[in-house]
């Protein structure tokens, strides 16, 4: 699991299916999340999501567990299995977050 300068935590759809977690998926109102694209990680693309899953995880060498909502994205939208958003990772502090990435125009507007 890797942290990223994105707001929402995301997981690839194929990872959910391969681990037989389908029964734990929850339908969500349509939402656009941003993810760093495979081809250019210094930018962001918008991905429309309709499902999410809450998973319990812990950091390496830690006994503390975390419950996090992950939005399910298509395999083609993400190069890594799971990305923790800045709100869930604790890496980017508690202040106002400004993404260092330049978002592309949303194709959904």
ABEGO torsion letter per residue (X at the ends): XBBBBBABBBBBAAAAAAAGAAAABBBBBBBBBBBBBAABAABBBBBBBABBBBBBBBBBGBABBBBBBBBBBBAAABABABBBBAAAAGAAEABBBBBABBBBBBAAX
